[in-house]
């Protein structure tokens, strides 16, 4: 199942370098084809974002910071950049 929270968490993991672009694209491809989306009223939004991410390894769908920021905003999880602790 994919919902706003799960998709937001996956995008955040990518933005925080916890997963690679290839891993994010693979995840999106699998869930776009085999997964289901909840709740019903979010299906168009979730499918739109997942479809873009599934193609993010092509020059036609570059997953830039601006694109990710827009997706997170649309998912109800706005993000901002903060300086990471150097010890991390």
N, C-alpha and C positions, 0 to 999 in steps of 0.2 A: 504494500500500500504506500502511496505517496500522497502527502498532504503538505500544506504550507510549511509546517514546522520541519518536517523531514527534508524538504527541498532547501529550505533556508540553512539548516545545519550542514548539508552537503556543500552548498555554495560557500559557507563560512569556512569549512574545512579546507576548501580549495584556496580561498583568499589568505588563509593562515599557513599555507604551505604544508598542511597535514596530509593532503593527497595531491597527486599530480593532475595535470590537465587530462592526460590519457586515462587515468582512473576515473575522473569525473565524467568524461565522455562515455567510457565503457558502461558506467553505472546508468547514465541517462539513456543510452541505447537499449539496454536490457529492460529497464522499467518503462520506457516509452512503448516498447513492443509488447512485453509480457505483463507489465504491472497494471494496477488499477489505481484510480485517483479518488480521493475523498476530500471533502464532501462534494456532492454533485454540483453545487453552485460554483465550485472552484475549478471544475474540470477544464473549461476553456483556458483559464489562466495557467494552470499547471501544465497542460499539454503544450501551450505556446512556449513556455520557458524551457520545458524538457526537450522540445523539438530543436530549439536553438542550441541548447547545450550539447545535444547529440551530434550536432554538426560543427561544434566548436573546434574541431581539429582540421577544419578546412578554411581556406581564405575567405569564404563567403559568410562565415559566422564567427568573426573574431571575438573572443571573450575578453574584452577590455575591462579595465576598472570601471569605466562609465556604464558599460552594459551590466556588469555585476551589481553595481550600485543601484541601477534602475530596477533590476530583478528583485533585489532585496527590499527595496521600497514597495514595489508592487505586492510582494509577499507579506508585507506588514512588519518587516524586520529591518528597518533602516540601519545602515552602518556608517561609521566614520573612521577616519584614519587616526591612530594615536601612536606615539613613539613606543616601541616595544622595549621592555627592560633588557639591557645589554647582557644580563646574566642568563637570559632565556635561551 
